[in-house]
Amino acid sequence: MSFMESEYSFRSVDRRVVDEWVFGTATYAEAPTLNKPRDLELFVTLSVAPLRLELDLYIGVGENKKTNYSIYELYRLERVGDFPRRQHNLYEAMHDVQQLQAEFENLTQVLRDCGSRFFAGDKLLWDDLSKQRLSLTKAQDDIRASRNAEKAFTAKQWDQVIILLEPRESRLSKVDTAKLTYARKHREMGT
């Protein structure tokens, strides 16, 4: 993560290791400037929990560090295609510092490659990331509702089918639209 210090004036502000490699984080923050409010300061946090097979990089803005987005979300917004694969097993890498360092470098290279808007301080980036997260959440909710509607449809629980599908009517597949129409018809008929 040294490129952030040399190229973008970030500095290490927090490093933590809990129970010797069970969990660790390193946070870098943009150096404060006179003309930039603290709530616009950028930060990056690298997080590793090898026993849970987790390695993440988060970006965010503001001094409270509550709103952050993963490098995967940034990549999905800024690039097309699959996220670069890990080259090492994280559990095994826990015992080999070079392997773990290589995985850290892979994530920071992704940030370097797709983080131009982040490093430029593009305020619209946060809106775009928020909209993307909301859209993905909505899509997951739609999938869950469709599955539950299928179960309700099979059980002939027409009111439940309507409750699950009606709020999503403009986004339904042809099959779910047909189920909704059928459920409405049966509810009207009282069957």
Disulfide bonds with the S-S distance in Angstrom:
none
